[in-house]
Amino acid sequence: MSEVVLRPVTAADRDWVRALMREHWGDEIVVVNGHVHRPHELPGFIAEDGDEKVGLITYNIDGDACEVVSLNALRSGMGIGTMLIDAVREAAIAAGCRRLWLITTNDNVDALRFYQRRGFVLAALRPGEIARSRLLKPKLPEIGLYGIPIRDELELEQILTDA
Ligand SMILES: CC(C)(COP(=O)(O)OP(=O)(O)OC[C@H]1O[C@@H](n2cnc3c(N)ncnc32)[C@H](O)[C@@H]1OP(=O)(O)O)[C@@H](O)C(=O)NCCC(=O)NCCS
């Protein structure tokens, strides 16, 4: 029986990370609250089932905060997203971070459920922020999941403890 395992992203994965971001998020950059991230230049973890890559998470540590910049489980409902978040939480704690945070958009109600079920709480709402993101990332679509217009950033966080 196959088993999904995680490993850190390496320089050899950069082209694959770029391609995944373009395919799933429309561009290889991610814009968060006016900041541009390049996931292919960030640390992260890849989930693999044998030779097949089945998930990716990238993150950015700044001071004592760790931001999840991208998360994709390429097979859903099998625990891959949970494994990837857990791996970043551990990396953040090992790096001495006090806060793990991320943003999602108002259309992504599945992600909102996923993160809240994993201990994240809402920390901020930036209404209309995506119009500003579109200036930096013009390929960002107008319409998102479930036909919902993509408008707002929702920031979620969890405070990290060793326990
Ligand atoms: C949101 C996303 C990352 C979740 O990843 P996932 O791998 O489907 O999530 P998991 O499988 O770990 O958990 C989802 C559900 O499946 C259940 N599950 C976990 N392990 C499971 C398993 N082995 N078998 C069946 N179900 C399982 C979990 O209980 C969970 O349900 P819950 O939320 O009620 O607890 C994924 O759907 C995704 O990539 N979405 C598109 C990109 C995206 O929106 N990313 C987030 C951007 S902010």
The ligand as an ORCA input file, in Angstrom:
! r2SCAN-3c Opt
* xyz 0 1
  C      -7.488     23.172      1.703
  C      -6.603     21.947      1.405
  C      -5.147     22.343      1.564
  C      -6.941     20.855      2.418
  O      -6.056     19.771      2.193
  P      -6.538     18.248      2.352
  O      -5.359     17.385      2.127
  O      -7.730     18.015      1.517
  O      -6.917     18.252      3.880
  P      -6.971     16.997      4.856
  O      -7.239     15.781      4.072
  O      -5.763     17.019      5.694
  O      -8.193     17.376      5.738
  C      -9.440     17.608      5.126
  C     -10.483     16.730      5.741
  O     -10.243     15.367      5.411
  C     -10.234     14.592      6.590
  N      -9.155     13.612      6.514
  C      -7.930     13.728      7.064
  N      -7.227     12.603      6.846
  C      -8.002     11.800      6.124
  C      -7.816     10.513      5.574
  N      -6.679      9.825      5.743
  N      -8.842      9.977      4.874
  C      -9.988     10.670      4.696
  N     -10.208     11.892      5.207
  C      -9.236     12.442      5.904
  C      -9.976     15.490      7.697
  O     -10.663     15.017      8.863
  C     -10.476     16.807      7.229
  O     -11.781     17.023      7.658
  P     -12.035     18.108      8.800
  O     -11.669     19.455      8.180
  O     -13.477     17.977      9.100
  O     -11.149     17.773      9.920
  C      -6.857     21.378     -0.002
  O      -8.235     21.153     -0.161
  C      -6.355     22.237     -1.146
  O      -5.225     22.091     -1.600
  N      -7.213     23.136     -1.656
  C      -6.897     23.946     -2.838
  C      -5.831     24.967     -2.549
  C      -6.178     25.842     -1.387
  O      -7.265     26.355     -1.285
  N      -5.193     26.020     -0.494
  C      -5.342     26.871      0.655
  C      -5.015     28.256      0.236
  S      -5.206     29.437      1.515
*
